Amino acid sequence: MSLRTLVFSSLALVALAAGGTLALAPWNGTRPVQAQTETVAPIETERTVPQSDAQVRLSFAPIVQAVSPSVVNVYATRIEQQAVSPFASDPFFSRFFGDQYFQTRPRESQSLGSGVIVDEGGVILTNRHVIEGATDVRIAVNDGREFAVDVVIEDEQTDLAVLRVRDGGGASFPAITFANSDDLLVGDLVLAIGNPFGVGQTVTSGIVSALARTGVEASNYEFFIQTDAAINPGNSGGALVDMAGHLVGINTAIYSQSGGSVGIGFAIPANMARVVAEAGVAGGQIVRPWFGAKMQAVSADIATSLGMQAPHGAMITETAPGGPAERAGFRSGDVVLTIDGQRVDDPSAFNFRLATRAVGSKARLERLRGGATDTVEFAVEAAPQPGPDAVATISGNSRFAGVTVRQLDPALAEEKGLPYDAQGVMVTAIEPGSQAEAMGLKVDDVILSLNDTTLTSAGAFRDIASQRVRTWQIILQRDGRVSRAIVSG
C-alpha cells in the first residue's frame, strides 16, 4: 500500500436527524499560492529574494486585507440514510435475516469548504466535491453575513463548481482578480486562504513547489500547481493567491497520511478555473474545445527513434474520422511539441492547454513529423452536439422508465475511453427511484443490444424499450466488460 493518501479539503460534519451530537469526519484538500517581491535590481524577471533586513520584515498583511473579503465559507447539507440497528453492518445477521430487517433513518450531514467570489453579482467558484449531492448550499462572507446559493455548474471533469447568490438584496460582492497561472514559476511565493477545520478564515504562506503535476486526481484535466502552503480539511475551494493579490489557483487536494497538511498540496490553475467561472457568469454551460485525436506520452525509446534530444510532447496514435485534428492535417505518429509557444510535455499538458483556449479562436501547434518540425494553425472548435434523435429518455409504464441514453459518436467515445467506431447507446442519466435504477442500470453503461436487436441509434432504443414484453434480454458493456442479463418485464 502506498504511504501517500490523497484526500480532499472539505470538512464533513455529521449530525443525526434524531438530534444526535456532531461528529467530525475529514474530507480534505490542498491549496497553493504565488507571490512576487519588489524589484531591487534590473534582472530578467521581477522576482527576487529579500536583499535587506527591512525587506525580510515586510508583511503579507496588505495582500490579505485586499483578498480575504473575496474568500467565503461554503456549507453544503446532505440527507443520508443511517442504519438504526447496530447489527446492520454485521455480515452474520445480514446473511440470516436479510437487509430488509434493518431499518434506516435519515440523518443530516454537512460539509464545510471554501469558495472564491469571481463576480460582483454574487458568483462563487468552489470545488465540486464540496457541494456534490447537497440538498442545500449556503455561503458566509467575510463580515459574517450568510446567503443561500444556487448551484449553477457542477463540472466533474475539473472538480469545480459555480454557485450564485439566490437573493443578495442588491449587494455588490468583492470579486477577486484572476492571474495568468502560466506565469507561475517554481519558488514563487503564494498565500492559501480558506476555512480549515471550520475554525474560521485562515491564511497560510508557502511557495510553488512544482507545476503541471499529474496523477493527483482521476480528472480529465490534470495539471495541478503544487505548494507547501499549509492546507487542511475545509480549505477545498479556497484561494491560492500571488503577491499581487491575484488568484492563481483553487485549492483542491493534499497528500497526507493523517488528513492534515504535510506540505504537499495541490491547486487547480487559475487559467482553467477562469474557463469554468466565465461559463457560470454567462449562464452555466461549458463549451470545451475538441481536438479529435488520441495521444500518448513520448517515452525515451520513442524519442530516440524520432531523433529527439529529450522525450517530451504528445504523440498522436489515432485520429477521429472527420474530426478537427484529421481535417487540420494531423495523422498517427505526429508529435505536438507546443501550443502557442507553450511547451507540451505529455497528453495531460496538451489537454489542459487546449481546454483553456476559446472556441472559435486559432491556436499555433508546433508539430514534429519525419524528423522535421512545422507549425500548424489549428481552428479551435467544440465537439459536435448530439441532435434530438441522438438522445432518448424513457418514461411511462416501461421497465426502462427513468433512463436517458445517448447514441455513441466519436467525441463521446473519446471522452469515455472507447474506440471511435464504438456502437450502441450510452446511459447518461438515471432518475433516482426509477424502474431503470431498480433494474441495476448505471451511468456510463453502454447498451449494445435489446432482445437480440443491435442498437445503432437512440431512436431504436426508444422504440424497443417502450414496448411491453414479458422478459428483456440485455447485452451491455460496463467497465470494459460485456455481459448479458435477462430481466422480467
N, C-alpha and C positions, 0 to 999 in steps of 0.2 A: 504493500500500500504506500502511496506517495506520502511524504511528510508534509506536503503542502495541501491545504484545503482552500478551495475558492468559496468565498461567502459574499453575500450581497449586503449593502449597507443601509437597509431599513431595519427598524426595530419593531418587533411584533409584540404587542401587549394582548393578553387573552383574558377576557372576563366572562364567566359563565352567565348565561341569561338568567339563571336562577338566583343571581345575586352573589356569586362566589367572589373570592378575592382575586386580585390581579396577579398574574404570573408572567415573569419576563421570559421571552424566548428570542434568541438572537436571529436577526435577518440582516446580514452585514453588507459592507460596500467599500468603495475607495474614492479618493479624490486627489488629483494633482493640481499644481498651480505654477505659473511662470512669473518672473519678475525682472525688472531692469533697474540698474543703479545709474546714478548720474555720470556723465562722461567727464573725465578729468584730463584726458589726453586724446589727441586726434588719432584714433585707431580705426580699423576696418569696420567694426561694429560699435554700437552704443553700449555694449555690455562691458563691465569692468569690475574688478574686485575692489573692496574698500582700500583707500590709499592713505588713510589717516585715522587717528583715534576718534576724531569728530564724526567721520563717516561711519565708523563701527557703531557709534552710539545713535545713529539715525533710527527712526521708529517707523513701523508699518501702520501706525495709528491713522494717519490721514487717508490711506487707501481703505482701511477697514471702515472708517466713518462714511466714506463715499459709497462703498459697495454693499455693506451689510443691510441697508433697507431693501435691497433688491432680492435678498435671500429669505425664503419663507419656510415655515414648518408645514408639513403635509400630514394629515390624519386620514387614514383610509379604514373604513369599517366594513367588516365582512360578517356574514351569518353562516356558521358552520354547524354540523351535527356532531354531538358528542354522545358516546355510549353511556347509558345510565349504570349498567351493571359493571362491577369491577372485573367480571369474568369474560367480558365481551371479546377481549383480545386473546383469551386462552384457547389454544387450538384443541385442547381436550373437550372443553364444553361446547365449542363451536361444532366439533365433529359429531357429538352425540345429540345435541339439542338444536343445532342449526342457528343461523344468524337471526332468523325471524323472531327468536325468543328474547333477543336482547334489544330492548328499546333504546331509542336515541332521543335526545332533546336538543333544541337549538342553543347555541352559545354565540356570543358576540366576541369577535376578536378585532383588534385594532393594530395596524402597523403604523409606525412613525417614521417619516422620512423627511427629506428636504426638497426644496424647489427653488427655481430662479425666475423672477419676473422678467419677461422678454418683450413686453409691450405695455404701454401706459394704460391701455384699455383693460388690463387685468388678465393677461395671458401668461401662464406659468409653464415652464419646462421642468420635467422631473423624470425619474426612471419609471418605466412601465412596471417593473416588478414591485414598486412601492404601492401602486393602486390596482394591480391586477386582481380581478374578481371582487372588487369592492362594491358594496351596495350604497355607500355614502362616502363622499370625499369632501374634506374641508381644509382650508389653509388658515394659518395665523401669520400675520405680517409682523414686522419688527416692533411696532408700537403696541402690540397686544390685541389688535382687532382680529376677529375671525370672520371668514366668509365661506359660504357654500360655493362649490365649484362644479362645473360640468366637465366630463371627460370628452375632449374634442378628438384626440388621436391616441390610440394605443398601437405603437409600432413595434411589433415583435422582432423585426429584422435588426433594429438598432437598440432595443430595450429602452426606448424613450417614449414619453407620453406628454401630451399637451393638455393643460387644463385651462378653463376660462371662468372667471368670477361670474357667478349667476346674477347677483344683484349688488353692484358696488356702490349704489346710491350716487352715481355721478362722480365718484372719486377717481383721481388720477394716480396711478401706481408708478413708483420709481423703477424704470426699466434699466437693465444692465446693457452695456455696450459689448458687442462681440469683437473678439480679436481674430486675427488670421492665425489659426493654430499651426499653419505651415511655417510660420516664422520662428516657432519654438526651437531652442537648442538644448541639448543635454547640459545640465548645470545651471539653467536659468532658475531664478527664484520664483516661487509660487506660494499662494495662500489658499488654504482649503477652508471653506465656510459652510457650516451645516449645524445639525441638531443631534449630536451624538448621545445615545442612551436617553434621549428625551430631557436632558438636563437644561436645555436652552441653547441659543445660538452660541457657537464656539468657533474660534479661529485658530488654525494651526499653520505653521510655516514649514517649508522644505524646498527642495529643488526638483527639477525634472530629472528623474533618474534614467529614463530611457524613452525612446519614441518608437512608434509603429510596432507595439507589442501585439503578438497574435497568440492563439491558443489559450486565451483567458476565458472566453465565453463561447457558447455554441450559437453565435450570431452570424448574420450574413456579412457584416462589415466590421471585421476585427482590425483595429488599427489604433490601439489604445496608447494613451500617454501614461507612463509610469512615474510615480512620485513617492518620495519618502515622507511627505507631509502626513502627520498622524490622522488616520481615518478610522472611524469606529462605527458600530451599528447605529443607524439613524442618520448617517451622513449621505446616504444614497440620494441622488438628485440634486445635491448641493453644488456650490460654485467652486471652480478652480480658477483663480484669477492671477493675472500678471501684475507687475509693478506699476502698470499704468491704470490698474483697476478695471481691466477689461476681462471678459470671460474667455478663457482658453480651453475649458473643458467642463464636463458634467461628471462628478464623482460617481463611480458605479460599483466597483468590486475591489476586494482585497484578497491577498493570500494570507492565511492565518491558521494556526493550529488551535488557538484559544477562542477565536471570534473577535478578538481585539486587534489593534494595529501592531504590526511588527515591521512597519516601514516599507511595505510593498503594496502600494495602492494603484488603482487604475481609473482613468477618466476617459470618457468619450470626447474626442477632439471637437472644438467649437465649430469647425467647418462642417462637420456632419450634423451637429446639434442645430446649427442655423437652418439647414435644409428642412428639418422637421418643424422647427419653431415657425419658420415662414409659412409652411403649409398650414399650421394651426391658426396663425393670424389670418390667413387668406380664406379659411373656411373648412379645412380639415381633410383634404385629400392630398396624399403624397404621390407625385408622379416622378418615377425614377427612370434614369437612362437605362437602355438595354444595349449591350454590345453584341450579343448573339453568338458567343463562342465559348467553348470550354477550354480551360487552361491548366497548366501545371507549372510547378516551380522548376527553374533551371538548376539541375544538380551539377556537381563538379565534373562528372563524366560527360554530361551533355555540353557543358561549357567548353570543355576541351575539344569535343568533336566539332563544335561550331567555330573554333578558333578564338573564343573569348578569353580575355586575360583573367577574369574572375566570374564566378557564377552569380548572375542576377537577371532580373526580368521575368516576364510571364510568357511561357510558350503556349501557342495555340495548338490544341490537339484535335479539335473538331469545330466546325462552324455550322450554325443553324441554316438549313436550306432557305435561301431568300432573305436571311436576316441582315442587319446592318453591317456586321463585320464582313460577310461574304460580298455584299454589294460595294463595300469600300475597297475590295481587292485583297482582303486578308485570306490566308489559307493555312492549313495544318503545317506546322514546322516554323512558322513565323514567330519571332520573339519581340514582344513590346518592351522597349527599354525605358521610355519616359513618356509622360503625358504633360504637355505644355511646359516642357523643360524640367519637370519634377521626376526624379528617379523612381523607377518601379522595381522593387526588389523581388516581388513574388505576386501570385494572383490576388492575395488579400489586399496588397497595396494597390494593385490595379483597380480592383472592385471599389475600394474606398475612394480613390481619386476620381474615378469616373462618376461615382454616385454624387459627388459634390459639384459636378458640372450641371449647368442649367440645360434642360431640354430645349432644343432649338438653337443652341449655340454651336460653335465649332471648337474642336479640340485637335491639337497637333500631337500625333503619336509617332515617336521615333521607332522604326522597325528594323530588325536585323533579319536579313534573308540571304541565304547563299554566301555568307561571309561579308556582305556589304550592307551598309545602313542607309536608310532613306527616311523621309518624313511624309506621313500620310495625314491629310486634313480630313478629320472624321466628323461627320454631322451627328451630333448628339440627339438621339430620338428615344421616345418611350416605346415600351413593348406594346404591340397591338392589343387593344382591349377586346374582351370577348363580346360578341354580339348577343342579341336577345335569344337567339336559337342555340347559343353555346352554353347557356346556363338554365337549369331547371330546378324548381322547388316543388316537392310533392306535398300535397295537403289532402284533407278529406279522409275518407274511410279506406286507408291504404296501409299495408304493412310498412311502407316506406315513408309514411307521413312524418314531416318534420325535417327531412333531409334536403340539402341543397347540393347539387353536383355541378361541376364544370367540365366541359369537354377538354381533353388534353390538347395543347398546342405546343410548339417548340419553346415559347417563352416560359410557360408554366412548367413544362417538363424540365427545363434547365434549372429553374428555381428549386424544384423538388428533387434534383439529382437523378432524373430519369433520362433514358435515351430520347433524342429528338423525335424519333418516329414512334414513341410510345402510344399505344392505343388504349381506349377505354374512357371512363369518366371518373373524375376525382371528387371525393366528398370534401366540400369546402366549409360546410356548416351543418350543425345538428341542433335542433331545438331541444332544450332541456325538458325531460319528462315525456318526450315524444315516443311514438312507436318505433321510429328509427333508432333512437337511443336504447330502448329496451331490447331491440334486436341485437345490439352489440356493435353497430357501425361506429367508426371513429373518423375524425377529421384526418384527411390525407390518405384514407383508404382509396385504392383505385379499383373500381368495379369493372371487371373485364367482360363478364357475361351474366345474363339473367335467363334462366330456363332455356339453356342451350342456344341463346341468341347472343352473338357477339355484338358488343356495344361500340358503335362508331360515332355516336353523337349524343348530346344531352337530350335532344328531342326523342331519340329512340328509347333512351332510358325512361323518360316521362311516359311514353305511350305504354311500355311494358309494365312499369311499376304501378300504373294507375289501374291495371286490370285486377279482377278479383279471382284468385286461384286458391287451391287448397294447399299447395306447397310451392316453395321457392327454392330453386337450385341456383346458388350464387357462387361465382368464382371471382375472388378478389385478391389483390396484392397489397400486403401490409408489411412495411419494414423490409422490403426486398424479397419477401417470401409469398408465393402464390398458394392459396388454399381454397378448398371447396366446402361449402356448407349447404345444408338442407334445412329450411326454416318453414314452419307451418304458416299458412296464410291467415 
